[in-house]
Amino acid sequence: MEDKVHGVFVGEKVSKVRWKPEDLVESDIFLTGSWDNETNHLVLWLYPPNEDDADIYPCTIGTHPYDGDITELKFINSNMFVVSSTVGSVKLLKIDGKEPCLAALKEVMSWDDIHFLSVGGHIPCTGLAVFEEDIVSVGEDGCLCLLTARQKMPVRRIEGADSCSLRCVCFLKHNEVLTGNLRGQMKVWDLKNAVNKPASTFMLSGEQTGASCVTHHPTQRHMVLAGGEDGSLTVWDLRHHTFPVTLLSAHSDAVSELQFHPDRPEHLFTCSTSGEIWHWNTSSMSRSAHLGTMPSEFPRDENLWLNSDVAKHRLEVFTLMPQLHKPINSLDVSKNRVVCGCDNEAVYVFKNVVL
């Protein structure tokens, strides 16, 4: 697969990378955020869809300086996105310009110091989740903030949502979010409930392993996957969420990010601080279920990740490139393209990924 990989030197450690959303086609533009600099940067990249020229590489089309290490990037539509950082702020920016070569990044709104110390000083915002124009932010202060792109004032702030650092968050429904903390405790929050208590609480695993990232299945939001600091993948069915239904030993170090393919959810992609980026393929399991060749006790319409025996023994896992000697911090998927950002100050684009 090496002939399908294009790497480009960035000059900064890359903490986050996201494709610009497109409705029907592969995206040509992606965004990166850096960390570990006095002044970090958001960088907009163009990767032209010229499949005939193997020497086409991503090129920079816009940059924007940013205070603090960038900890998360999330698009809320095709041109607007939110950014969080270690200075406790969340900012809303837009890609301005009709032509890619004239694109510029402009700040629209800023929520400053929404994560802070009571004695003064900011504290890192560690995660963001978006649902249309609604934004949830979590931080090392254990606070959960609900924002909206429509106004400057936060909609809601849950102080002490957790007694330790919150590490990750995702929307399950418009009014429901899931958070994971440093001790591996997962909490579901009903944002319609005025009481600042979680609707339910459960553990990542039997040990106090920190949750590093979390996502839900694109079409079955009751199915949630979380990555652990120990490199494990944990699967829950939130209709029966007391215990995980599947626990997989995966990477040799913390799972940095995990993402289902938005259109082909039988494909999952993960990356790790161990320098690995993997493609998990359940399509052969799906075909077996459709043809009726799976074990009779496994329901044909059940999600294959929710059967521990099947997931452990029939998953196909491929590495997209040889293991790096530096952490891979982030990845994103657009149609048949995968992009990842690393601590070796490089970005890699994988084109024509076989799905």
N, C-alpha and C positions, 0 to 999 in steps of 0.2 A: 504493500500500500504506500510505500515511500514516495512513489512518483505522483501520488495524489495529495501530498502534503506541501504546503507553502509556508515557510517560516520567515518572519521579518523581525529584525532587531528594533526594539523600542527605545532603549536607553534608560528605561525605568522598570522597576519591578511592577508587574501587572497584578492588581488585586481582583479586578472584575472586568468582565467582557460581556457585551450583549449585542445581538443583531438588532438592527432597526426593523420593527415589525412591518411585514408586507402581507397583504391579504391572499394573493393567489400565486405569487412567484417567489423564488429564492431571493433573499435580501442581498443587495450589493454593498450595503453600508453596515458597519458595526462600530461600537463605541467601547473604549477601554478606559479604565481608571487605574491610577498608580498608588503606590504607598512607599513609605520609608524614604521620603525626600523632605527637604525643608519646605518646598512648595511642590505639591503634586499637581497632576494634570488629568483632565478629561481630554481624550483624543478621539477624533472622528476619522474613520478609515473607509476607503473605497476599495472594494475587491471586484473588479469588472468580471462579468460572466462570459469571458472569452475562452471557451473550452478548447479551441484550436491552438492557442498559444500557451505552451506549458511554462513560459517564462513570465507570465503575468503575476505580479505580487501585489499584496495590499499596499496602498499609498496613503499618506496623511492628507486630509482635506480640511481639517480644522482642529484647533486646540483651545483649551480654556484652563487657566490656573485654578487650583482648588486648595483651600486651607485644610490641613489635616490629612491623615491617611483615608483613602476612599474605601469604605467597608461594604457598600452595596449600590447597585444600579438597577432600576426597574423602569421600563417604559410603561406609561399609562395609555398612550395611543401611538400612532405612527411617527409623531414628531415631538412629543413631550415625554420627559422622564424625570424621575426623582433620584437623588443621590444622598447617601448618608456618609458620615465621617467620624473620625475619632475625636473631633472637637465638639461632639454632641449636637450637631445641627443636621437638618434635612433641607435640601434645596430642590426647587422645581426649575428645570431648564427646558429650553426648546431648541430644536434644530431649525435655524432660520435660513431661508434661501430656497428658491425653486429648483436650481440646478446644483447637483452634487459638488461641482468644482467651486461654487460660490457659497457653500454652506458655512454657517457660523453658529457657535453655541452661545445662547443668551440666557441669562438668569431671569426667571419670571417671578419667583417668590422664594422667600427664605424663612424657615422656622428655626430661629437661633436658640441654642442652649436649651433644647427641650429635654436633654439628659444632662443633669448637673449634680454637683455635690451640695449638700445643705450648708456646708461651711464656705462655699464659694468655689468656683472653678467648674469647668466642663468635664464631662465623662463620656467615653465613646458610645456612639450609637452603633449597635452590632448587627442589626438586621432590619429589613424593610419587606413589607408585602403590599401588593396593590390589588384592588378590585374596582375596575373602571376608574373613577376619580377619587375613590377612598384609599387612604394610605395608613398603614399601621407601622409604627416604629417601636423597636425594643432596644434596650441598652444594658450596659454593665451596672447601672443603678437599679436594675430589677423593675424598671418602670415600663408601662405600655402606653403609648400615645396614639390616639386616633386623630388623623388629619384629613382634610379634603382639599383638593386642588382648587376649590371654588372660594376659599377664604383663608385669611392669614391666621385667625385665631384657631387653636386646636379645638376639635370637637369634644374630645374627652381625654382625660389623663387618669390612669389607674396607678397611683403611687403604691409601691410595695407589691406589685403584681407577683413578684418573686423575691425570696430572701437572698438570692444570689444572682450572679450575672445571667441574664437571658442571652442566648446565643443565636437563636433562629426563630422565624415566624412565618406562617403562611395562612392565607384565607381559605377556609373550607366552604363557607357560604358568604353571602353579602353581610350577614350579621354575626358570623362565627369565625374565630381565628384560633390557631393552634400555636403554642409557644413551646420551646425546648430550652432547658437551662444547663448550666455547667455541671450539675450533678446527674443529668440524664432524666430529669423529671419533666414530663410533658403535661401541658394544661390546655383544655379547651375553654375558650371564653365566649359567652353569649353577649354581644355588644348591645343587645336590646335590654338586657337586664341591668337595672340601675345599681344593683348590689355589686361591689367590687370584689367578687369571689368567683373562682373558676367554676364552670358547670361540671367539669370532671377533671380528674388527675390520674395519671398512670405513669409507669416507669419505662425508660428506653429498653432496659434489660434487667437482669437480676443484680448486676453490679452497678456501682455509681460511675458509669461511663458518660461523659459529657456528650450532649447532642450538638453536632457541628453544622447540620443542615437538614432541611425537611421539605418535602413536596407531596402533593396529592396526585392521584391518577387523573389524567385529563378528562375522562368521561365518567369515572366512578369515584367521586370525591370522598366517599366513605373509606376508600383505600389510601393509606398514607405510608410513605417510605421516609425513614430518617437515617442519616449517616451519623456514625459515631466517631469519637476521638480515637477509638481503637481500630478504626478501619472497617467496622461492621456495618451491615445494612439490616434494618429492622422494619418489618411490615406489620401494619395493623389493619384490621377491619373495624372501623369506628362504630359499626352497629353492635359490635361485641368487643369492646376495647380494653377489657381488664388485663389481658395478656397479649403479647405479640403472637401473631399466627405464624410468622416465619422470621428466623434469625439466621443471617448468612455471614460467615467470615469472608471478607472481601479483600480490601487493600491492606497493606502491611502498616499503614499509618492512617492518620485522620482523613476522613472523606471530606474534601473541600466543598464539593458541590455535586448534586445529582439532578438529572432532568429527564423526564419522559419526552419522547418525540411528540410534539403537540398533535400531529395528524396520524401518526402510527404508534400508538402507545404500547405496542408489543416490543418496542425498542426503548431501552433506557441507557443513558450515558452517565458515567461517574468519573470524577478525577480526585486526586489525592495529594497530600503533602509528601507522599512517598515518590512523587514524580511520575505517577501512572495515570493514563486516561483509557477507560474501558468502555466497550460497547456490549451491552447485555441484550441478547436476542431471544425472545420467547415465541417467535413466529412459527417455528416447527412444532412447539407445544400447542399453539393455537390451531394449527392444521390437524394435529392428532386429535384434539378435542372435537373439531368440526367433523372429522371423518369417523369418529366413534372408536378410535383405537387407543384412547386413554383408558386407565383403569376404570371399571364400572362404577366405583364408589365416588368418582370425581364428577360433579355435575357439569354438563356440557356448556352451560351458560355462566359458569363461575369464573372469576378472574384467576388466572393461573398462578399469580403471585401469592394467592391466598391459600395455596396448598403447599405445606412445608416440604413434603416428600418430593412432589413434582418439581418445585422450584429448585431444590438442592441437587437433584439428580438429572434434570433435563434442560437446565439453562445452558445456553451457549454464550460464552464470554470471549470477546476478542479484544486485543490491545490495538489501539489505533497507531501507536508508534512506540519505539523502544523506550524503556524507562529512562527518565531524565534524572540528573543528580540534584535537581532543585525542585521545590514544591510547584505543582500545578494548582493554581488557586481558584480558577473559574473556567466555566465552559458555557456554551450556548449552541442551540440547534436551530437551523432554518432549512426546511426541506431536506436536501441531500448534502448540506454543508454543516460542518461542526467547527467552531472556533474555540481556542483555549488560550489562556494567559498564564504566564509563569514567572517565577522568581529569577529565572536566568535572563530577564529583561527581553524576552521574546514573545511573540504571538504566533500561533500556528493555526492555519486554516486547512481543514480536510475537506476536499471536494469529492463529489461523486461517491459518498459513503453508501455502501451497499445496504439497502433496507429490504 
